[in-house]
Every structure is written in structure tokens, then in C-alpha cells.
Amino acid sequence: MKNNRGKGKESFRFYGQILRRKRKELGLTIEKAAELGNLSSRGYAKIEKGTGDPKFSSVLRLAAAYGMDLGELNDCIRNDSIPIEKNP
């Protein structure tokens, strides 16, 4: 049986990169973005870097604050429309 451990974290890494791109497009600081998502600045930064293990509800709350929905987030991942950053 194939081990899928870590697969969810890979998705969150993609989500973090998408949220980072969108935050920058909107001209928001990490602090302001964290406030919009009701997160600490440190917690938000971990999401962007892909080093945190956020609740999915946190990712959705941030996306909604940026005017995105789950479909848009998933489309970005499915279509590889967000490049992987080596040093986010």
C-alpha cells in the first residue's frame, strides 16, 4: 500500500505560494494579511513558506479575504499556474 503521508502538506505548500502571490498583488504586508485571516504574523508567514501545518479553514479564510474561492485555489494548483519558489 502506498504511503500518502506528507501529501497534504505538499498541497498546503502550494496554497501558501498562491496566497503569497495574491498578498503581494494586493500590496498587503504579512501583518495585514495575518490580521485579515485572524492569524498571528508568525503563523501566516509559516503558511506562505509552507512550513506550517495550518487548518484548512485558515487557508479558506485567507483566500476569501483576498477575494478568492476554493475553486480558484485548486485551479491554480491543477494548472500549475504558480511556480514553486525555492526560497520563499
Backbone as CSV, one residue per row, in Angstrom:
resi,resn,N_x,N_y,N_z,CA_x,CA_y,CA_z,C_x,C_y,C_z
1,MET,0.840,-1.182,0.000,0.000,0.000,0.000,0.889,1.251,0.000
2,LYS,0.534,2.195,-0.821,1.318,3.411,-0.974,1.119,4.331,0.229
3,ASN,2.201,4.943,0.666,2.159,5.864,1.797,1.884,7.276,1.284
4,ASN,0.762,7.847,1.713,0.392,9.194,1.278,0.740,10.250,2.321
5,ARG,1.491,9.884,3.336,1.847,10.864,4.353,2.667,11.980,3.722
6,GLY,2.355,13.184,4.116,3.072,14.334,3.578,2.426,14.917,2.340
7,LYS,1.505,14.169,1.721,0.861,14.660,0.508,0.029,15.905,0.776
8,GLY,-0.680,15.938,1.918,-1.465,17.104,2.285,-0.590,18.320,2.507
9,LYS,0.581,18.122,3.094,1.492,19.241,3.324,1.968,19.834,2.005
10,GLU,2.112,19.004,0.989,2.507,19.498,-0.330,1.445,20.454,-0.868
11,SER,0.172,20.089,-0.685,-0.913,20.970,-1.120,-0.873,22.288,-0.375
12,PHE,-0.623,22.228,0.936,-0.566,23.462,1.703,0.609,24.325,1.273
13,ARG,1.684,23.707,0.820,2.818,24.486,0.307,2.385,25.256,-0.938
14,PHE,1.643,24.595,-1.808,1.116,25.272,-2.993,0.180,26.395,-2.594
15,TYR,-0.735,26.115,-1.670,-1.672,27.150,-1.221,-0.909,28.340,-0.661
16,GLY,0.127,28.075,0.110,0.930,29.156,0.678,1.553,30.030,-0.396
17,GLN,2.035,29.401,-1.460,2.642,30.166,-2.542,1.600,30.990,-3.292
18,ILE,0.421,30.421,-3.452,-0.657,31.154,-4.114,-1.058,32.359,-3.268
19,LEU,-1.214,32.131,-1.963,-1.593,33.226,-1.070,-0.513,34.304,-1.019
20,ARG,0.743,33.896,-1.062,1.843,34.869,-1.069,1.769,35.760,-2.310
21,ARG,1.580,35.116,-3.465,1.476,35.879,-4.715,0.312,36.861,-4.653
22,LYS,-0.835,36.390,-4.182,-2.018,37.238,-4.122,-1.817,38.379,-3.125
23,ARG,-1.203,38.097,-1.985,-0.933,39.148,-0.990,-0.084,40.247,-1.594
24,LYS,0.943,39.844,-2.328,1.827,40.833,-2.953,1.101,41.627,-4.033
25,GLU,0.242,40.945,-4.802,-0.548,41.647,-5.822,-1.433,42.715,-5.193
26,LEU,-1.953,42.410,-4.005,-2.839,43.341,-3.306,-2.080,44.396,-2.513
27,GLY,-0.759,44.266,-2.447,0.063,45.237,-1.725,-0.082,45.161,-0.222
28,LEU,-0.371,43.969,0.297,-0.543,43.797,1.736,0.753,43.357,2.403
29,THR,0.946,43.794,3.617,2.059,43.297,4.424,1.654,41.958,5.032
30,ILE,2.620,41.219,5.512,2.325,39.968,6.208,1.443,40.253,7.418
31,GLU,1.727,41.336,8.119,0.961,41.683,9.313,-0.506,41.945,8.970
32,LYS,-0.759,42.686,7.904,-2.134,42.991,7.500,-2.843,41.731,7.021
33,ALA,-2.136,40.905,6.264,-2.719,39.654,5.782,-3.079,38.747,6.955
34,ALA,-2.201,38.670,7.929,-2.466,37.855,9.119,-3.704,38.367,9.844
35,GLU,-3.811,39.675,9.942,-4.970,40.279,10.597,-6.257,39.911,9.854
36,LEU,-6.234,39.989,8.531,-7.418,39.636,7.726,-7.823,38.177,7.928
37,GLY,-6.834,37.327,8.128,-7.101,35.902,8.311,-7.264,35.487,9.752
38,ASN,-7.227,36.471,10.660,-7.339,36.202,12.093,-6.256,35.224,12.565
39,LEU,-5.023,35.475,12.110,-3.864,34.651,12.458,-2.766,35.530,13.031
40,SER,-1.804,34.900,13.670,-0.620,35.646,14.079,0.252,35.876,12.851
41,SER,1.085,36.894,12.902,2.005,37.145,11.781,2.925,35.953,11.566
42,ARG,3.372,35.368,12.663,4.267,34.207,12.571,3.544,33.022,11.915
43,GLY,2.305,32.789,12.329,1.530,31.692,11.753,1.273,31.907,10.272
44,TYR,0.972,33.160,9.917,0.733,33.459,8.500,2.001,33.239,7.684
45,ALA,3.118,33.707,8.192,4.387,33.551,7.470,4.710,32.074,7.247
46,LYS,4.398,31.241,8.224,4.639,29.801,8.076,3.773,29.214,6.968
47,ILE,2.546,29.708,6.840,1.674,29.229,5.760,2.296,29.573,4.409
48,GLU,2.740,30.817,4.258,3.348,31.227,2.987,4.596,30.424,2.660
49,LYS,5.390,30.127,3.673,6.632,29.392,3.455,6.414,27.896,3.274
50,GLY,5.227,27.426,3.645,4.951,26.002,3.549,5.522,25.209,4.694
51,THR,5.917,25.891,5.769,6.496,25.195,6.914,5.488,24.981,8.026
52,GLY,4.352,25.634,7.926,3.321,25.467,8.940,2.404,24.319,8.577
53,ASP,1.525,23.990,9.473,0.522,22.957,9.246,-0.827,23.580,9.574
54,PRO,-1.289,24.487,8.688,-2.492,25.257,9.004,-3.764,24.431,8.911
55,LYS,-4.765,24.896,9.611,-6.092,24.325,9.428,-6.559,24.765,8.047
56,PHE,-7.286,23.891,7.397,-7.779,24.233,6.067,-8.690,25.451,6.137
57,SER,-9.396,25.594,7.251,-10.280,26.752,7.417,-9.483,28.052,7.402
58,SER,-8.244,28.019,7.880,-7.399,29.217,7.846,-7.039,29.588,6.414
59,VAL,-6.726,28.581,5.610,-6.398,28.822,4.209,-7.618,29.395,3.487
60,LEU,-8.777,28.834,3.743,-10.001,29.334,3.108,-10.336,30.748,3.556
61,ARG,-10.135,31.042,4.834,-10.409,32.384,5.361,-9.505,33.409,4.687
62,LEU,-8.235,33.061,4.509,-7.291,33.962,3.840,-7.675,34.156,2.378
63,ALA,-8.006,33.066,1.710,-8.398,33.167,0.306,-9.620,34.073,0.163
64,ALA,-10.594,33.903,1.041,-11.800,34.738,0.989,-11.451,36.201,1.224
65,ALA,-10.540,36.460,2.139,-10.122,37.844,2.408,-9.461,38.459,1.181
66,TYR,-8.873,37.621,0.338,-8.212,38.082,-0.884,-9.152,38.072,-2.088
67,GLY,-10.415,37.706,-1.858,-11.379,37.674,-2.949,-11.287,36.420,-3.800
68,MET,-10.716,35.354,-3.241,-10.574,34.092,-3.964,-11.521,33.070,-3.348
69,ASP,-11.800,32.001,-4.089,-12.569,30.900,-3.526,-11.780,29.606,-3.689
70,LEU,-12.318,28.534,-3.128,-11.628,27.250,-3.170,-11.376,26.790,-4.601
71,GLY,-12.338,27.021,-5.476,-12.158,26.625,-6.870,-10.967,27.308,-7.514
72,GLU,-10.814,28.600,-7.243,-9.683,29.342,-7.810,-8.350,28.827,-7.264
73,LEU,-8.319,28.530,-5.962,-7.098,27.975,-5.374,-6.743,26.646,-6.025
74,ASN,-7.732,25.775,-6.138,-7.479,24.464,-6.729,-7.123,24.549,-8.202
75,ASP,-7.723,25.471,-8.935,-7.376,25.652,-10.346,-5.909,26.043,-10.497
76,CYS,-5.422,26.898,-9.592,-4.008,27.298,-9.646,-3.102,26.082,-9.485
77,ILE,-3.462,25.202,-8.574,-2.650,24.002,-8.349,-2.777,23.049,-9.532
78,ARG,-3.995,22.802,-9.966,-4.248,21.852,-11.053,-3.553,22.281,-12.335
79,ASN,-3.554,23.571,-12.614,-2.983,24.088,-13.858,-1.527,24.485,-13.728
80,ASP,-0.939,24.220,-12.557,0.453,24.606,-12.314,0.690,26.064,-12.649
81,SER,-0.249,26.924,-12.300,-0.099,28.332,-12.643,0.662,29.112,-11.580
82,ILE,1.183,28.427,-10.602,2.021,29.093,-9.603,3.358,28.380,-9.571
83,PRO,4.425,29.084,-9.829,5.733,28.430,-9.812,6.176,28.106,-8.378
84,ILE,6.906,27.051,-8.247,7.462,26.710,-6.943,8.648,27.603,-6.680
85,GLU,8.622,28.269,-5.547,9.725,29.142,-5.159,10.714,28.324,-4.353
86,LYS,11.979,28.383,-4.702,12.981,27.624,-3.974,13.267,28.206,-2.608
87,ASN,13.227,29.531,-2.488,13.478,30.193,-1.215,12.400,31.226,-0.949
88,PRO,11.190,30.749,-0.560,10.096,31.713,-0.362,10.361,32.656,0.782
